[in-house]
Amino acid sequence: MPENQGPTKLQIWLGVGLIVLFVAALVVLVLLRDDPQWDRLVFLLQGLEALVFAAAGVLFGTAVGRSSAAVQEVAAAQERASAAETDAANGRALASAVLASEEQSARRGSREPAMEAESDLAALARRLFPNA
């Protein structure tokens, strides 16, 4: 069964049917409690009980799994948003540094930035964007 989908209609109907059958079997056991074969009926009920618990797990477990997956998706989205905000702030800081360097070069009358300014900008870029 895919992660994002719940149980199919067939699985739901089988699960509900097994639960109804289990409840009916419990009622029959209560009514037959004076029967000499009652212990054998209880033994058979244990097999049905295993099937019913598996069906209940399919019916109710997928809801828990879906909510858990939703929480993980929200956490991942928040992490991506935080990384994007950090990258945007780093980009603005780098842009400000480049513009300031360009203004200093213009004041000195040089068209090209000085080597010192270039190395400062490169160091800033490495610090702001270590994975680049």
N, C-alpha and C positions, 0 to 999 in steps of 0.2 A: 504494500500500500504506500503510495507516495506521501511524502512528509506534509505537503500543503493541503491534502484532501482528507476528509473524514471517511468514515466507513460508508460503503455503498448501501443502496437501499436493501439489497439482498442480505447483506451482513446485519443490517439493523433488524430486518424482519426475523432472521434466524435467531438473533440474540434475544429479541423480545419473546419469540416463540419458546426458546429454551427456558427463559425465566418463568414464563407462564406454566410450562410443563413441570418445572421444578416445584413451583408453588402447589400445583395440583398433586404432585407426588407426595408432598408434605401432608396435604390434607388426607390423602389416601392412607398414609402411614398412621396418622392420628386416629383415623376411623378403624384401622386394622390392628391397633396396638395389642389386642388380646389374641391375635392369631399366633399359632405355634411357629409359623415360618417368618415371623416379624424380623428376626435378626438377619435373615437372608435378604429381605426387602431393604433393610437399612444398608446392607452391603452394596446392593444394586444402586441405591440412592447416592452412594459416594461417587460412583462413576459419573452419574448425571450431574452431581454437584461440581465436579471438575470441569465439565463442559460448560456449565452455567457460569462459573467464575471466569472462564476464558472469554465467554461471550460478553460478560459484564465488563471485563477488562478492555475489550475492543470498543464497546459502546462508550464507556466513561474515560478510558485512557487516552483516546484521541483528543478529547477536549482539553485534557491537561497538557498533552504534547503540543497542541496548537497554541495554547496560551504561553507556553514556555518558548516556543519558536518566535512568537510575536514579541516577547520581552527581549530576546536576543537580537531580533531585527531592529528594534528601537535603540538598543545599546550600540549596535554597529552604526546606525545612522547618526547617533549623537557623536560617536567617535570620529566619523568622517566629517561631520560639520565642524567639530573642534579643530581638526587638522586643517580644514579649508580656511577657518578663521585665522589660524596661526600663520599659514602660508600667505594670506592676504596682508596681514600686518607686517610680515617679513618683506613682502614685495613693496609695500608702501615705504618701509624704512630704507630699503635699497634704492628706491626711486628718489627719495629725498636726498640720500647721500650722493647719488650721481648728479642730481641737479645742483647741489651745493658745490660739488667739485667743478662742475661746468662753469658756475658763476665765478669761482675763484680763478679759473683759467682765463675767463673773459676779462676779469679785473686786471690780471697780469698782462693782458694783451696777447696772450698766446692762443692759437686756435686749437691746439692739441693739449689734452690734460697732461700735467707733469707726471713723470714716472712714479713719483711718490704717491700721488693721488690715485693712480691706477692700482698700485699695490695695496693701498688702503681699501679701495673698493673691492678688490679681489678677496682680501681677507674678510671683509664684511659679508660678501656674497657666500664665501665658504662657511662662515659662522651661521648665517641665516638659513642657508639651504645646504645642509651637510650631505644630503643624498644626491645632489645635482652633479 
